[in-house]
Amino acid sequence: MRNMTSQDMKLSAKVQLKGHWGAAVLIMFITWLAIAGVPTIMLLLEKVIFNVDLNAEVYDRVSNIVSFVLAGPLSYGASRFYMNLYHGREAGVADLFTGFNRFGRCFLASLAMGILTFLWALLLIIPGIIAAISYSQTYYLLNDYETLSFMDAITLSKLMMRDYKLEYFLLCLTFIGWWLLVVVTLGIAIIVVGPYLNATFANFYMGLKEERQEIIDRFMAGNQN
């Protein structure tokens, strides 16, 4: 990216997180609890509180459905938090729940990206990864352009990421050492790595947006016609 290197993005992320680490960690924990932690919560309800044995198939289906339904709105809200940090605006845990004000659009975006990524992954794992990277800017775009439909946001993300997918992938690779630290610390380091990673990705989006503004303007103008 001409206007920003990966090191620039990571340095900016660290600066933006100063004074906001508590909110960032709490947002990450709530998101994990809502998406990945649902099975654990259901197990506690089942065994400890209600002392019943749910059918294993029902248990899996319910937990997976709840996690999937919440993923879109919470991803939208987390994106808003990190975009607010970038712009120096007020940012807090309340940002995480803003996606529920646009629940339908956020949920459908998550559903569509999941289906499209799965279909590409059927070909081989690499096309699935490429597809996921292509759609990676969707929630930022939904935040920035509230008139966009969920499919328009996905389409615009693909257009913006054209010729930038490798750069995004290489940015992800710069965090390999941090992920090894997460493994070594049995997951404890995620309280630092998670916010750092997300803030860096928000900086990537802002740099990409600056470079692809002409494409965005043409796309938005076409939508208005």
N, C-alpha and C positions, 0 to 999 in steps of 0.2 A: 504494500500500500504506500503510495507516494508520500502522503502527508503524515504517516505515523508508522513506526516500526513496532514489532511485537514487544520490544523492551520499553518503548514509549507507552504502549497500552498498559503494560503491567505496572510501570512506575506511576502512571496516572491513577490506576486502580487503587494502589496503596495510599496515595494522597487522599483520594475521595473517601476512602473507608475510615480515615482518622476521625474519631469522635462518633462513629456510626457502627463500630464493630458489634456492640451489644444488640442493636436492632437487626443487623445482618445475620448474626448467629441465630437469633430467635426466629427470624423468617425461615432460615434453612431448617431449623428444628421442627417448626410447625408444618412446613411443606413435607418433610420426611415423615412426620407423624401421620399426616393426612393421606399420603400416597403409599409410602413403603411400610408405614407402621400400622396400617389398618388390620392386617392379619394378626398382629400381636395384640392389638386392642380387643379384637373379637375373641381371641383365645382367652384373655383375661376375663371378659364378660361371661364366656361360656363356662370356664372351669372354676373361677374364684367367686364371681358374684351370683350367677344363676345356677351354678352347679348342675349343668346339663351337658349332654353330649350331642353336638350337632352332626348331622351327616357330613362327611368330609367333602363330598362334592358340592353340597349347598354352601358350606363354609368357604370353599375356594371361590365359588362363583360370586357370592355376595361381596367378599373382600375385594375381588378383582374389579367388580362393577363400581363399587364405591371409590376405589383408587382412581379408576379411569375417568369417572365423572368429575372428580376434583382436580385432576391434573391440569386441564386447560385453564380454568379460572385462576388457579394458584400460580401457574407459570406466567400468565399475563401480569398478575400482581407483583410477582418478584421482578419481572422485567421493568415495571414502572418504578419500583424502589431504586433500582440501579441506574435507571435513566434520570431520576430525580437527583441522585448523588452526582452524576456527571454534570448536570446543569446547575448544581449548587442550590437546588430548590429544597424546600422542607421535605425530608424523607423519614419515614418511620414504619413501624410494623403494620399500621393501618393500610399502607399501600398494598400489602399482600392480598387484601380482601376486595380490592376494587374490581377485580375480574368478575365477581359475582353480580356486579351491576350490569355486566354485559355477558351474562352467563351463556346464552345461546350461541353467540358468536365465538366465544372462547372454547366452548365445548366442541362445537362443530369443527373449529380449526384443529383441535387436538385429534378429533376422530378422523378427519380427512388426512392429516399428516401421518397418523398411525397406519391407516389403510394403504396410502401411497407408498410409504416406506416399506411396509410388509410386502407389497406386490413387487417392488424393486428387489427386495432381499430374496424373493423366490428365485430370481435369476442366479444370484450369488451374493455373498456377504458384502463384497465391495460396492456393487450398485446400490445396495441398501444404505451403506455408509454415505455414499455420494448424495443420495436423495435426502438423507437426514441433514447433511450439511447445507444442501440447497434450500431447505425449508427453515433453516436456523434463525432467520431474521423475522419470522412471521409475527411473533408476539410483540416485538419492538415496533413493527409497522402498525399493528392494531392499536398500540398506544399512541403513536405519533399521528396517525390518520384515522380518526374515528369514523369516517364515512366509508372506509374500506369494508367490503364483505370478507368473510373468512377465506373464500377462495381467491379473491383479489389479492389479499395479503400474502397468501402462499405463492401465487403467481409472481407478484412483485419481488418477493424474496428470491425466487429462482432467477429472475432477471438481474437483480442486484448482485447475486453471488456468481453469476457467469464470469469466468476468468479469475475468481477470487476463492474458489473452493480449496485449492491447494494451499493458499496462504492461511486460510482458516484452519485447515488440517495441521499445518506446521505450527500454528499458534497452539493448538491443542497438545502437540508433542512437547512443547516447551514445559508442560506441566507434569511430564512423566516422573521427574524427581520428586515432585510434591505428592503424587499418587503413591509412590513407593513409601514415602513417609507416612501416609495414611495407613498403608498395609502394616508397616513396622510398628506403628503405635496402636494397632488393633482398632483403627477407626477414629481415634481421639483427635488426630490432626485435622480431620474434616472440618472442625469448627473454624479453622483458619483457611484451609484450602478451598472450601466451598464458596465463601464470600469473595475471596481473592479471584477465583476463577470466573464467577458471575460478573464481578465488576469489570474484569478484563474483557469479557465478551461484550459488555455494554459499550465499552470504549471502541471495540472493533466495529460495532454497529454504527456508532457515531462517525467514525472515520470513513467507513464504507458509504454511509449516507452522503457525506460531503463530496466524495468522489463520484457518486452515481446520481447526484441531484438532477441532472438533465434527464436521465431515464425515469426517475420518479415523477418529475414534472410532466413528462410526456404521457406517462401511464395515467396519472391523475386527471390530466386534461381529457384523455380519451374516455375516461369513466364518466366525465361530466357531459359528454356529447351524446 
